[in-house]
Amino acid sequence: MADTTDVSGLSFERALAELEAIVQKLESGNVPLEESISLYARGEALKARCDALLKDAEAKVEKITHGADGKATGTVPLDGE
């Protein structure tokens, strides 16, 4: 059986859309118990993926440098290059 919680290749938008669909499905109350458990596990993985992508984006934004006039002058790569 394939690992249905592997979400490492999903973009933020795709992961969020799938997470929202899972929440709606679970909230409907029309899902068998075993499927609910699988959906919940997938949802947790999607939430973690979204959190990681948001933290990465936040770190990139924090690396934006500012000039003396307060205007952005460029960015600094996260890997230090």
mmCIF file of the N, C-alpha and C atoms, coordinates in Angstrom:
data_MODEL
# 
_entry.id   MODEL 
# 
loop_
_atom_site.group_PDB 
_atom_site.id 
_atom_site.type_symbol 
_atom_site.label_atom_id 
_atom_site.label_alt_id 
_atom_site.label_comp_id 
_atom_site.label_asym_id 
_atom_site.label_entity_id 
_atom_site.label_seq_id 
_atom_site.pdbx_PDB_ins_code 
_atom_site.Cartn_x 
_atom_site.Cartn_y 
_atom_site.Cartn_z 
_atom_site.occupancy 
_atom_site.B_iso_or_equiv 
_atom_site.pdbx_formal_charge 
_atom_site.auth_seq_id 
_atom_site.auth_comp_id 
_atom_site.auth_asym_id 
_atom_site.auth_atom_id 
_atom_site.pdbx_PDB_model_num 
ATOM 1   N N  . MET A 1 1  ? 0.835   -1.183 0.000  1.00 0.00 ? 1  MET A N  1 
ATOM 2   C CA . MET A 1 1  ? 0.000   0.000  0.000  1.00 0.00 ? 1  MET A CA 1 
ATOM 3   C C  . MET A 1 1  ? 0.880   1.247  0.000  1.00 0.00 ? 1  MET A C  1 
ATOM 4   N N  . ALA A 1 2  ? 0.553   2.222  -0.854 1.00 0.00 ? 2  ALA A N  1 
ATOM 5   C CA . ALA A 1 2  ? 1.338   3.444  -0.968 1.00 0.00 ? 2  ALA A CA 1 
ATOM 6   C C  . ALA A 1 2  ? 1.135   4.319  0.267  1.00 0.00 ? 2  ALA A C  1 
ATOM 7   N N  . ASP A 1 3  ? 2.166   5.099  0.554  1.00 0.00 ? 3  ASP A N  1 
ATOM 8   C CA . ASP A 1 3  ? 2.080   6.024  1.682  1.00 0.00 ? 3  ASP A CA 1 
ATOM 9   C C  . ASP A 1 3  ? 1.241   7.221  1.259  1.00 0.00 ? 3  ASP A C  1 
ATOM 10  N N  . THR A 1 4  ? 0.039   7.308  1.761  1.00 0.00 ? 4  THR A N  1 
ATOM 11  C CA . THR A 1 4  ? -0.869  8.388  1.376  1.00 0.00 ? 4  THR A CA 1 
ATOM 12  C C  . THR A 1 4  ? -0.582  9.679  2.131  1.00 0.00 ? 4  THR A C  1 
ATOM 13  N N  . THR A 1 5  ? 0.400   9.668  3.020  1.00 0.00 ? 5  THR A N  1 
ATOM 14  C CA . THR A 1 5  ? 0.731   10.881 3.755  1.00 0.00 ? 5  THR A CA 1 
ATOM 15  C C  . THR A 1 5  ? 1.958   11.581 3.181  1.00 0.00 ? 5  THR A C  1 
ATOM 16  N N  . ASP A 1 6  ? 2.553   11.075 2.070  1.00 0.00 ? 6  ASP A N  1 
ATOM 17  C CA . ASP A 1 6  ? 3.698   11.732 1.459  1.00 0.00 ? 6  ASP A CA 1 
ATOM 18  C C  . ASP A 1 6  ? 3.209   12.930 0.655  1.00 0.00 ? 6  ASP A C  1 
ATOM 19  N N  . VAL A 1 7  ? 3.476   14.100 1.155  1.00 0.00 ? 7  VAL A N  1 
ATOM 20  C CA . VAL A 1 7  ? 3.015   15.332 0.525  1.00 0.00 ? 7  VAL A CA 1 
ATOM 21  C C  . VAL A 1 7  ? 4.189   16.246 0.178  1.00 0.00 ? 7  VAL A C  1 
ATOM 22  N N  . SER A 1 8  ? 5.391   15.703 0.207  1.00 0.00 ? 8  SER A N  1 
ATOM 23  C CA . SER A 1 8  ? 6.596   16.516 0.060  1.00 0.00 ? 8  SER A CA 1 
ATOM 24  C C  . SER A 1 8  ? 6.701   17.246 -1.268 1.00 0.00 ? 8  SER A C  1 
ATOM 25  N N  . GLY A 1 9  ? 6.028   16.770 -2.300 1.00 0.00 ? 9  GLY A N  1 
ATOM 26  C CA . GLY A 1 9  ? 6.131   17.424 -3.601 1.00 0.00 ? 9  GLY A CA 1 
ATOM 27  C C  . GLY A 1 9  ? 5.024   18.418 -3.900 1.00 0.00 ? 9  GLY A C  1 
ATOM 28  N N  . LEU A 1 10 ? 4.103   18.591 -2.965 1.00 0.00 ? 10 LEU A N  1 
ATOM 29  C CA . LEU A 1 10 ? 2.962   19.471 -3.222 1.00 0.00 ? 10 LEU A CA 1 
ATOM 30  C C  . LEU A 1 10 ? 3.302   20.937 -2.994 1.00 0.00 ? 10 LEU A C  1 
ATOM 31  N N  . SER A 1 11 ? 2.742   21.792 -3.853 1.00 0.00 ? 11 SER A N  1 
ATOM 32  C CA . SER A 1 11 ? 2.868   23.231 -3.641 1.00 0.00 ? 11 SER A CA 1 
ATOM 33  C C  . SER A 1 11 ? 1.958   23.621 -2.477 1.00 0.00 ? 11 SER A C  1 
ATOM 34  N N  . PHE A 1 12 ? 2.160   24.819 -1.968 1.00 0.00 ? 12 PHE A N  1 
ATOM 35  C CA . PHE A 1 12 ? 1.322   25.304 -0.874 1.00 0.00 ? 12 PHE A CA 1 
ATOM 36  C C  . PHE A 1 12 ? -0.146  25.330 -1.290 1.00 0.00 ? 12 PHE A C  1 
ATOM 37  N N  . GLU A 1 13 ? -0.405  25.862 -2.472 1.00 0.00 ? 13 GLU A N  1 
ATOM 38  C CA . GLU A 1 13 ? -1.782  26.006 -2.940 1.00 0.00 ? 13 GLU A CA 1 
ATOM 39  C C  . GLU A 1 13 ? -2.469  24.652 -3.085 1.00 0.00 ? 13 GLU A C  1 
ATOM 40  N N  . ARG A 1 14 ? -1.750  23.681 -3.633 1.00 0.00 ? 14 ARG A N  1 
ATOM 41  C CA . ARG A 1 14 ? -2.322  22.337 -3.831 1.00 0.00 ? 14 ARG A CA 1 
ATOM 42  C C  . ARG A 1 14 ? -2.578  21.670 -2.473 1.00 0.00 ? 14 ARG A C  1 
ATOM 43  N N  . ALA A 1 15 ? -1.608  21.778 -1.562 1.00 0.00 ? 15 ALA A N  1 
ATOM 44  C CA . ALA A 1 15 ? -1.757  21.165 -0.239 1.00 0.00 ? 15 ALA A CA 1 
ATOM 45  C C  . ALA A 1 15 ? -2.918  21.796 0.525  1.00 0.00 ? 15 ALA A C  1 
ATOM 46  N N  . LEU A 1 16 ? -3.040  23.105 0.451  1.00 0.00 ? 16 LEU A N  1 
ATOM 47  C CA . LEU A 1 16 ? -4.120  23.796 1.157  1.00 0.00 ? 16 LEU A CA 1 
ATOM 48  C C  . LEU A 1 16 ? -5.484  23.420 0.577  1.00 0.00 ? 16 LEU A C  1 
ATOM 49  N N  . ALA A 1 17 ? -5.577  23.351 -0.737 1.00 0.00 ? 17 ALA A N  1 
ATOM 50  C CA . ALA A 1 17 ? -6.853  22.987 -1.368 1.00 0.00 ? 17 ALA A CA 1 
ATOM 51  C C  . ALA A 1 17 ? -7.256  21.566 -0.971 1.00 0.00 ? 17 ALA A C  1 
ATOM 52  N N  . GLU A 1 18 ? -6.293  20.661 -0.951 1.00 0.00 ? 18 GLU A N  1 
ATOM 53  C CA . GLU A 1 18 ? -6.605  19.288 -0.567 1.00 0.00 ? 18 GLU A CA 1 
ATOM 54  C C  . GLU A 1 18 ? -6.997  19.205 0.904  1.00 0.00 ? 18 GLU A C  1 
ATOM 55  N N  . LEU A 1 19 ? -6.305  19.972 1.743  1.00 0.00 ? 19 LEU A N  1 
ATOM 56  C CA . LEU A 1 19 ? -6.638  19.995 3.170  1.00 0.00 ? 19 LEU A CA 1 
ATOM 57  C C  . LEU A 1 19 ? -8.054  20.520 3.383  1.00 0.00 ? 19 LEU A C  1 
ATOM 58  N N  . GLU A 1 20 ? -8.421  21.569 2.674  1.00 0.00 ? 20 GLU A N  1 
ATOM 59  C CA . GLU A 1 20 ? -9.775  22.113 2.795  1.00 0.00 ? 20 GLU A CA 1 
ATOM 60  C C  . GLU A 1 20 ? -10.831 21.087 2.357  1.00 0.00 ? 20 GLU A C  1 
ATOM 61  N N  . ALA A 1 21 ? -10.538 20.336 1.300  1.00 0.00 ? 21 ALA A N  1 
ATOM 62  C CA . ALA A 1 21 ? -11.469 19.309 0.830  1.00 0.00 ? 21 ALA A CA 1 
ATOM 63  C C  . ALA A 1 21 ? -11.629 18.202 1.868  1.00 0.00 ? 21 ALA A C  1 
ATOM 64  N N  . ILE A 1 22 ? -10.526 17.824 2.509  1.00 0.00 ? 22 ILE A N  1 
ATOM 65  C CA . ILE A 1 22 ? -10.587 16.792 3.548  1.00 0.00 ? 22 ILE A CA 1 
ATOM 66  C C  . ILE A 1 22 ? -11.421 17.272 4.731  1.00 0.00 ? 22 ILE A C  1 
ATOM 67  N N  . VAL A 1 23 ? -11.207 18.501 5.144  1.00 0.00 ? 23 VAL A N  1 
ATOM 68  C CA . VAL A 1 23 ? -11.972 19.053 6.268  1.00 0.00 ? 23 VAL A CA 1 
ATOM 69  C C  . VAL A 1 23 ? -13.466 19.041 5.944  1.00 0.00 ? 23 VAL A C  1 
ATOM 70  N N  . GLN A 1 24 ? -13.826 19.475 4.746  1.00 0.00 ? 24 GLN A N  1 
ATOM 71  C CA . GLN A 1 24 ? -15.241 19.471 4.355  1.00 0.00 ? 24 GLN A CA 1 
ATOM 72  C C  . GLN A 1 24 ? -15.809 18.058 4.370  1.00 0.00 ? 24 GLN A C  1 
ATOM 73  N N  . LYS A 1 25 ? -15.035 17.107 3.864  1.00 0.00 ? 25 LYS A N  1 
ATOM 74  C CA . LYS A 1 25 ? -15.505 15.725 3.814  1.00 0.00 ? 25 LYS A CA 1 
ATOM 75  C C  . LYS A 1 25 ? -15.704 15.171 5.223  1.00 0.00 ? 25 LYS A C  1 
ATOM 76  N N  . LEU A 1 26 ? -14.741 15.422 6.112  1.00 0.00 ? 26 LEU A N  1 
ATOM 77  C CA . LEU A 1 26 ? -14.853 14.927 7.485  1.00 0.00 ? 26 LEU A CA 1 
ATOM 78  C C  . LEU A 1 26 ? -16.004 15.608 8.226  1.00 0.00 ? 26 LEU A C  1 
ATOM 79  N N  . GLU A 1 27 ? -16.187 16.895 7.985  1.00 0.00 ? 27 GLU A N  1 
ATOM 80  C CA . GLU A 1 27 ? -17.256 17.623 8.657  1.00 0.00 ? 27 GLU A CA 1 
ATOM 81  C C  . GLU A 1 27 ? -18.640 17.186 8.195  1.00 0.00 ? 27 GLU A C  1 
ATOM 82  N N  . SER A 1 28 ? -18.725 16.590 7.019  1.00 0.00 ? 28 SER A N  1 
ATOM 83  C CA . SER A 1 28 ? -20.023 16.144 6.510  1.00 0.00 ? 28 SER A CA 1 
ATOM 84  C C  . SER A 1 28 ? -20.588 15.005 7.358  1.00 0.00 ? 28 SER A C  1 
ATOM 85  N N  . GLY A 1 29 ? -19.700 14.240 8.004  1.00 0.00 ? 29 GLY A N  1 
ATOM 86  C CA . GLY A 1 29 ? -20.139 13.143 8.849  1.00 0.00 ? 29 GLY A CA 1 
ATOM 87  C C  . GLY A 1 29 ? -20.551 11.901 8.085  1.00 0.00 ? 29 GLY A C  1 
ATOM 88  N N  . ASN A 1 30 ? -20.344 11.890 6.785  1.00 0.00 ? 30 ASN A N  1 
ATOM 89  C CA . ASN A 1 30 ? -20.760 10.763 5.959  1.00 0.00 ? 30 ASN A CA 1 
ATOM 90  C C  . ASN A 1 30 ? -19.576 9.901  5.514  1.00 0.00 ? 30 ASN A C  1 
ATOM 91  N N  . VAL A 1 31 ? -18.557 9.815  6.339  1.00 0.00 ? 31 VAL A N  1 
ATOM 92  C CA . VAL A 1 31 ? -17.359 9.066  5.991  1.00 0.00 ? 31 VAL A CA 1 
ATOM 93  C C  . VAL A 1 31 ? -17.199 7.905  6.973  1.00 0.00 ? 31 VAL A C  1 
ATOM 94  N N  . PRO A 1 32 ? -16.992 6.691  6.456  1.00 0.00 ? 32 PRO A N  1 
ATOM 95  C CA . PRO A 1 32 ? -16.773 5.548  7.348  1.00 0.00 ? 32 PRO A CA 1 
ATOM 96  C C  . PRO A 1 32 ? -15.547 5.767  8.246  1.00 0.00 ? 32 PRO A C  1 
ATOM 97  N N  . LEU A 1 33 ? -15.540 5.119  9.385  1.00 0.00 ? 33 LEU A N  1 
ATOM 98  C CA . LEU A 1 33 ? -14.494 5.312  10.381 1.00 0.00 ? 33 LEU A CA 1 
ATOM 99  C C  . LEU A 1 33 ? -13.091 5.104  9.818  1.00 0.00 ? 33 LEU A C  1 
ATOM 100 N N  . GLU A 1 34 ? -12.857 3.993  9.136  1.00 0.00 ? 34 GLU A N  1 
ATOM 101 C CA . GLU A 1 34 ? -11.521 3.705  8.608  1.00 0.00 ? 34 GLU A CA 1 
ATOM 102 C C  . GLU A 1 34 ? -11.065 4.775  7.619  1.00 0.00 ? 34 GLU A C  1 
ATOM 103 N N  . GLU A 1 35 ? -11.976 5.216  6.765  1.00 0.00 ? 35 GLU A N  1 
ATOM 104 C CA . GLU A 1 35 ? -11.637 6.273  5.810  1.00 0.00 ? 35 GLU A CA 1 
ATOM 105 C C  . GLU A 1 35 ? -11.375 7.586  6.542  1.00 0.00 ? 35 GLU A C  1 
ATOM 106 N N  . SER A 1 36 ? -12.129 7.842  7.602  1.00 0.00 ? 36 SER A N  1 
ATOM 107 C CA . SER A 1 36 ? -11.924 9.053  8.403  1.00 0.00 ? 36 SER A CA 1 
ATOM 108 C C  . SER A 1 36 ? -10.526 9.078  8.994  1.00 0.00 ? 36 SER A C  1 
ATOM 109 N N  . ILE A 1 37 ? -10.073 7.941  9.467  1.00 0.00 ? 37 ILE A N  1 
ATOM 110 C CA . ILE A 1 37 ? -8.736  7.860  10.054 1.00 0.00 ? 37 ILE A CA 1 
ATOM 111 C C  . ILE A 1 37 ? -7.677  8.147  8.992  1.00 0.00 ? 37 ILE A C  1 
ATOM 112 N N  . SER A 1 38 ? -7.842  7.558  7.806  1.00 0.00 ? 38 SER A N  1 
ATOM 113 C CA . SER A 1 38 ? -6.893  7.804  6.711  1.00 0.00 ? 38 SER A CA 1 
ATOM 114 C C  . SER A 1 38 ? -6.907  9.262  6.283  1.00 0.00 ? 38 SER A C  1 
ATOM 115 N N  . LEU A 1 39 ? -8.106  9.823  6.176  1.00 0.00 ? 39 LEU A N  1 
ATOM 116 C CA . LEU A 1 39 ? -8.223  11.227 5.796  1.00 0.00 ? 39 LEU A CA 1 
ATOM 117 C C  . LEU A 1 39 ? -7.590  12.136 6.844  1.00 0.00 ? 39 LEU A C  1 
ATOM 118 N N  . TYR A 1 40 ? -7.785  11.802 8.105  1.00 0.00 ? 40 TYR A N  1 
ATOM 119 C CA . TYR A 1 40 ? -7.210  12.606 9.187  1.00 0.00 ? 40 TYR A CA 1 
ATOM 120 C C  . TYR A 1 40 ? -5.683  12.584 9.110  1.00 0.00 ? 40 TYR A C  1 
ATOM 121 N N  . ALA A 1 41 ? -5.113  11.400 8.871  1.00 0.00 ? 41 ALA A N  1 
ATOM 122 C CA . ALA A 1 41 ? -3.650  11.278 8.758  1.00 0.00 ? 41 ALA A CA 1 
ATOM 123 C C  . ALA A 1 41 ? -3.137  12.101 7.582  1.00 0.00 ? 41 ALA A C  1 
ATOM 124 N N  . ARG A 1 42 ? -3.822  12.032 6.453  1.00 0.00 ? 42 ARG A N  1 
ATOM 125 C CA . ARG A 1 42 ? -3.449  12.818 5.279  1.00 0.00 ? 42 ARG A CA 1 
ATOM 126 C C  . ARG A 1 42 ? -3.558  14.308 5.596  1.00 0.00 ? 42 ARG A C  1 
ATOM 127 N N  . GLY A 1 43 ? -4.614  14.685 6.294  1.00 0.00 ? 43 GLY A N  1 
ATOM 128 C CA . GLY A 1 43 ? -4.793  16.081 6.674  1.00 0.00 ? 43 GLY A CA 1 
ATOM 129 C C  . GLY A 1 43 ? -3.677  16.599 7.564  1.00 0.00 ? 43 GLY A C  1 
ATOM 130 N N  . GLU A 1 44 ? -3.244  15.773 8.502  1.00 0.00 ? 44 GLU A N  1 
ATOM 131 C CA . GLU A 1 44 ? -2.127  16.170 9.371  1.00 0.00 ? 44 GLU A CA 1 
ATOM 132 C C  . GLU A 1 44 ? -0.858  16.387 8.553  1.00 0.00 ? 44 GLU A C  1 
ATOM 133 N N  . ALA A 1 45 ? -0.603  15.513 7.594  1.00 0.00 ? 45 ALA A N  1 
ATOM 134 C CA . ALA A 1 45 ? 0.577   15.653 6.738  1.00 0.00 ? 45 ALA A CA 1 
ATOM 135 C C  . ALA A 1 45 ? 0.473   16.913 5.878  1.00 0.00 ? 45 ALA A C  1 
ATOM 136 N N  . LEU A 1 46 ? -0.712  17.182 5.370  1.00 0.00 ? 46 LEU A N  1 
ATOM 137 C CA . LEU A 1 46 ? -0.916  18.394 4.564  1.00 0.00 ? 46 LEU A CA 1 
ATOM 138 C C  . LEU A 1 46 ? -0.731  19.655 5.402  1.00 0.00 ? 46 LEU A C  1 
ATOM 139 N N  . LYS A 1 47 ? -1.228  19.633 6.625  1.00 0.00 ? 47 LYS A N  1 
ATOM 140 C CA . LYS A 1 47 ? -1.064  20.778 7.526  1.00 0.00 ? 47 LYS A CA 1 
ATOM 141 C C  . LYS A 1 47 ? 0.410   21.030 7.799  1.00 0.00 ? 47 LYS A C  1 
ATOM 142 N N  . ALA A 1 48 ? 1.157   19.974 8.046  1.00 0.00 ? 48 ALA A N  1 
ATOM 143 C CA . ALA A 1 48 ? 2.590   20.112 8.299  1.00 0.00 ? 48 ALA A CA 1 
ATOM 144 C C  . ALA A 1 48 ? 3.304   20.663 7.070  1.00 0.00 ? 48 ALA A C  1 
ATOM 145 N N  . ARG A 1 49 ? 2.906   20.210 5.884  1.00 0.00 ? 49 ARG A N  1 
ATOM 146 C CA . ARG A 1 49 ? 3.505   20.702 4.640  1.00 0.00 ? 49 ARG A CA 1 
ATOM 147 C C  . ARG A 1 49 ? 3.230   22.190 4.476  1.00 0.00 ? 49 ARG A C  1 
ATOM 148 N N  . CYS A 1 50 ? 2.001   22.602 4.693  1.00 0.00 ? 50 CYS A N  1 
ATOM 149 C CA . CYS A 1 50 ? 1.654   24.017 4.589  1.00 0.00 ? 50 CYS A CA 1 
ATOM 150 C C  . CYS A 1 50 ? 2.441   24.850 5.596  1.00 0.00 ? 50 CYS A C  1 
ATOM 151 N N  . ASP A 1 51 ? 2.542   24.366 6.825  1.00 0.00 ? 51 ASP A N  1 
ATOM 152 C CA . ASP A 1 51 ? 3.313   25.074 7.854  1.00 0.00 ? 51 ASP A CA 1 
ATOM 153 C C  . ASP A 1 51 ? 4.767   25.237 7.430  1.00 0.00 ? 51 ASP A C  1 
ATOM 154 N N  . ALA A 1 52 ? 5.368   24.168 6.910  1.00 0.00 ? 52 ALA A N  1 
ATOM 155 C CA . ALA A 1 52 ? 6.773   24.217 6.493  1.00 0.00 ? 52 ALA A CA 1 
ATOM 156 C C  . ALA A 1 52 ? 6.969   25.202 5.345  1.00 0.00 ? 52 ALA A C  1 
ATOM 157 N N  . LEU A 1 53 ? 6.064   25.189 4.379  1.00 0.00 ? 53 LEU A N  1 
ATOM 158 C CA . LEU A 1 53 ? 6.177   26.106 3.246  1.00 0.00 ? 53 LEU A CA 1 
ATOM 159 C C  . LEU A 1 53 ? 5.988   27.554 3.681  1.00 0.00 ? 53 LEU A C  1 
ATOM 160 N N  . LEU A 1 54 ? 5.079   27.784 4.617  1.00 0.00 ? 54 LEU A N  1 
ATOM 161 C CA . LEU A 1 54 ? 4.882   29.141 5.124  1.00 0.00 ? 54 LEU A CA 1 
ATOM 162 C C  . LEU A 1 54 ? 6.110   29.634 5.894  1.00 0.00 ? 54 LEU A C  1 
ATOM 163 N N  . LYS A 1 55 ? 6.704   28.777 6.688  1.00 0.00 ? 55 LYS A N  1 
ATOM 164 C CA . LYS A 1 55 ? 7.907   29.159 7.433  1.00 0.00 ? 55 LYS A CA 1 
ATOM 165 C C  . LYS A 1 55 ? 9.060   29.456 6.486  1.00 0.00 ? 55 LYS A C  1 
ATOM 166 N N  . ASP A 1 56 ? 9.175   28.678 5.403  1.00 0.00 ? 56 ASP A N  1 
ATOM 167 C CA . ASP A 1 56 ? 10.204  28.913 4.404  1.00 0.00 ? 56 ASP A CA 1 
ATOM 168 C C  . ASP A 1 56 ? 9.990   30.266 3.725  1.00 0.00 ? 56 ASP A C  1 
ATOM 169 N N  . ALA A 1 57 ? 8.741   30.555 3.361  1.00 0.00 ? 57 ALA A N  1 
ATOM 170 C CA . ALA A 1 57 ? 8.432   31.834 2.734  1.00 0.00 ? 57 ALA A CA 1 
ATOM 171 C C  . ALA A 1 57 ? 8.711   32.990 3.692  1.00 0.00 ? 57 ALA A C  1 
ATOM 172 N N  . GLU A 1 58 ? 8.371   32.806 4.947  1.00 0.00 ? 58 GLU A N  1 
ATOM 173 C CA . GLU A 1 58 ? 8.617   33.842 5.955  1.00 0.00 ? 58 GLU A CA 1 
ATOM 174 C C  . GLU A 1 58 ? 10.115  34.112 6.091  1.00 0.00 ? 58 GLU A C  1 
ATOM 175 N N  . ALA A 1 59 ? 10.909  33.059 6.077  1.00 0.00 ? 59 ALA A N  1 
ATOM 176 C CA . ALA A 1 59 ? 12.359  33.220 6.184  1.00 0.00 ? 59 ALA A CA 1 
ATOM 177 C C  . ALA A 1 59 ? 12.899  33.989 4.979  1.00 0.00 ? 59 ALA A C  1 
ATOM 178 N N  . LYS A 1 60 ? 12.365  33.737 3.798  1.00 0.00 ? 60 LYS A N  1 
ATOM 179 C CA . LYS A 1 60 ? 12.803  34.455 2.602  1.00 0.00 ? 60 LYS A CA 1 
ATOM 180 C C  . LYS A 1 60 ? 12.439  35.929 2.701  1.00 0.00 ? 60 LYS A C  1 
ATOM 181 N N  . VAL A 1 61 ? 11.259  36.214 3.194  1.00 0.00 ? 61 VAL A N  1 
ATOM 182 C CA . VAL A 1 61 ? 10.828  37.605 3.334  1.00 0.00 ? 61 VAL A CA 1 
ATOM 183 C C  . VAL A 1 61 ? 11.722  38.330 4.336  1.00 0.00 ? 61 VAL A C  1 
ATOM 184 N N  . GLU A 1 62 ? 12.088  37.656 5.400  1.00 0.00 ? 62 GLU A N  1 
ATOM 185 C CA . GLU A 1 62 ? 12.945  38.266 6.410  1.00 0.00 ? 62 GLU A CA 1 
ATOM 186 C C  . GLU A 1 62 ? 14.331  38.577 5.867  1.00 0.00 ? 62 GLU A C  1 
ATOM 187 N N  . LYS A 1 63 ? 14.731  37.899 4.796  1.00 0.00 ? 63 LYS A N  1 
ATOM 188 C CA . LYS A 1 63 ? 16.050  38.124 4.209  1.00 0.00 ? 63 LYS A CA 1 
ATOM 189 C C  . LYS A 1 63 ? 16.083  39.320 3.273  1.00 0.00 ? 63 LYS A C  1 
ATOM 190 N N  . ILE A 1 64 ? 14.933  39.924 3.010  1.00 0.00 ? 64 ILE A N  1 
ATOM 191 C CA . ILE A 1 64 ? 14.910  41.099 2.139  1.00 0.00 ? 64 ILE A CA 1 
ATOM 192 C C  . ILE A 1 64 ? 15.691  42.217 2.835  1.00 0.00 ? 64 ILE A C  1 
ATOM 193 N N  . THR A 1 65 ? 16.596  42.793 2.093  1.00 0.00 ? 65 THR A N  1 
ATOM 194 C CA . THR A 1 65 ? 17.393  43.879 2.669  1.00 0.00 ? 65 THR A CA 1 
ATOM 195 C C  . THR A 1 65 ? 16.746  45.218 2.342  1.00 0.00 ? 65 THR A C  1 
ATOM 196 N N  . HIS A 1 66 ? 16.983  46.176 3.168  1.00 0.00 ? 66 HIS A N  1 
ATOM 197 C CA . HIS A 1 66 ? 16.416  47.506 2.988  1.00 0.00 ? 66 HIS A CA 1 
ATOM 198 C C  . HIS A 1 66 ? 17.528  48.544 2.930  1.00 0.00 ? 66 HIS A C  1 
ATOM 199 N N  . GLY A 1 67 ? 17.333  49.555 2.078  1.00 0.00 ? 67 GLY A N  1 
ATOM 200 C CA . GLY A 1 67 ? 18.267  50.664 1.986  1.00 0.00 ? 67 GLY A CA 1 
ATOM 201 C C  . GLY A 1 67 ? 18.010  51.670 3.088  1.00 0.00 ? 67 GLY A C  1 
ATOM 202 N N  . ALA A 1 68 ? 18.816  52.710 3.116  1.00 0.00 ? 68 ALA A N  1 
ATOM 203 C CA . ALA A 1 68 ? 18.690  53.748 4.132  1.00 0.00 ? 68 ALA A CA 1 
ATOM 204 C C  . ALA A 1 68 ? 17.344  54.462 4.046  1.00 0.00 ? 68 ALA A C  1 
ATOM 205 N N  . ASP A 1 69 ? 16.761  54.482 2.846  1.00 0.00 ? 69 ASP A N  1 
ATOM 206 C CA . ASP A 1 69 ? 15.466  55.149 2.681  1.00 0.00 ? 69 ASP A CA 1 
ATOM 207 C C  . ASP A 1 69 ? 14.283  54.239 3.009  1.00 0.00 ? 69 ASP A C  1 
ATOM 208 N N  . GLY A 1 70 ? 14.573  53.007 3.436  1.00 0.00 ? 70 GLY A N  1 
ATOM 209 C CA . GLY A 1 70 ? 13.526  52.073 3.810  1.00 0.00 ? 70 GLY A CA 1 
ATOM 210 C C  . GLY A 1 70 ? 12.991  51.236 2.669  1.00 0.00 ? 70 GLY A C  1 
ATOM 211 N N  . LYS A 1 71 ? 13.479  51.499 1.457  1.00 0.00 ? 71 LYS A N  1 
ATOM 212 C CA . LYS A 1 71 ? 13.011  50.739 0.300  1.00 0.00 ? 71 LYS A CA 1 
ATOM 213 C C  . LYS A 1 71 ? 13.827  49.460 0.148  1.00 0.00 ? 71 LYS A C  1 
ATOM 214 N N  . ALA A 1 72 ? 13.173  48.411 -0.321 1.00 0.00 ? 72 ALA A N  1 
ATOM 215 C CA . ALA A 1 72 ? 13.853  47.139 -0.538 1.00 0.00 ? 72 ALA A CA 1 
ATOM 216 C C  . ALA A 1 72 ? 14.910  47.306 -1.620 1.00 0.00 ? 72 ALA A C  1 
ATOM 217 N N  . THR A 1 73 ? 16.097  46.792 -1.369 1.00 0.00 ? 73 THR A N  1 
ATOM 218 C CA . THR A 1 73 ? 17.183  46.900 -2.343 1.00 0.00 ? 73 THR A CA 1 
ATOM 219 C C  . THR A 1 73 ? 17.538  45.557 -2.948 1.00 0.00 ? 73 THR A C  1 
ATOM 220 N N  . GLY A 1 74 ? 17.007  44.473 -2.450 1.00 0.00 ? 74 GLY A N  1 
ATOM 221 C CA . GLY A 1 74 ? 17.312  43.156 -2.991 1.00 0.00 ? 74 GLY A CA 1 
ATOM 222 C C  . GLY A 1 74 ? 17.037  42.091 -1.963 1.00 0.00 ? 74 GLY A C  1 
ATOM 223 N N  . THR A 1 75 ? 17.436  40.889 -2.295 1.00 0.00 ? 75 THR A N  1 
ATOM 224 C CA . THR A 1 75 ? 17.264  39.779 -1.376 1.00 0.00 ? 75 THR A CA 1 
ATOM 225 C C  . THR A 1 75 ? 18.591  39.077 -1.185 1.00 0.00 ? 75 THR A C  1 
ATOM 226 N N  . VAL A 1 76 ? 18.686  38.357 -0.098 1.00 0.00 ? 76 VAL A N  1 
ATOM 227 C CA . VAL A 1 76 ? 19.859  37.553 0.216  1.00 0.00 ? 76 VAL A CA 1 
ATOM 228 C C  . VAL A 1 76 ? 19.417  36.099 0.155  1.00 0.00 ? 76 VAL A C  1 
ATOM 229 N N  . PRO A 1 77 ? 20.082  35.253 -0.648 1.00 0.00 ? 77 PRO A N  1 
ATOM 230 C CA . PRO A 1 77 ? 19.696  33.833 -0.703 1.00 0.00 ? 77 PRO A CA 1 
ATOM 231 C C  . PRO A 1 77 ? 19.771  33.191 0.653  1.00 0.00 ? 77 PRO A C  1 
ATOM 232 N N  . LEU A 1 78 ? 18.833  32.270 0.935  1.00 0.00 ? 78 LEU A N  1 
ATOM 233 C CA . LEU A 1 78 ? 18.825  31.578 2.213  1.00 0.00 ? 78 LEU A CA 1 
ATOM 234 C C  . LEU A 1 78 ? 20.044  30.704 2.403  1.00 0.00 ? 78 LEU A C  1 
ATOM 235 N N  . ASP A 1 79 ? 20.606  30.179 1.306  1.00 0.00 ? 79 ASP A N  1 
ATOM 236 C CA . ASP A 1 79 ? 21.747  29.279 1.440  1.00 0.00 ? 79 ASP A CA 1 
ATOM 237 C C  . ASP A 1 79 ? 23.065  30.026 1.571  1.00 0.00 ? 79 ASP A C  1 
ATOM 238 N N  . GLY A 1 80 ? 23.019  31.365 1.608  1.00 0.00 ? 80 GLY A N  1 
ATOM 239 C CA . GLY A 1 80 ? 24.219  32.168 1.856  1.00 0.00 ? 80 GLY A CA 1 
ATOM 240 C C  . GLY A 1 80 ? 25.061  32.424 0.635  1.00 0.00 ? 80 GLY A C  1 
ATOM 241 N N  . GLU A 1 81 ? 24.619  32.039 -0.553 1.00 0.00 ? 81 GLU A N  1 
ATOM 242 C CA . GLU A 1 81 ? 25.397  32.270 -1.782 1.00 0.00 ? 81 GLU A CA 1 
ATOM 243 C C  . GLU A 1 81 ? 25.363  33.717 -2.174 1.00 0.00 ? 81 GLU A C  1 
# 
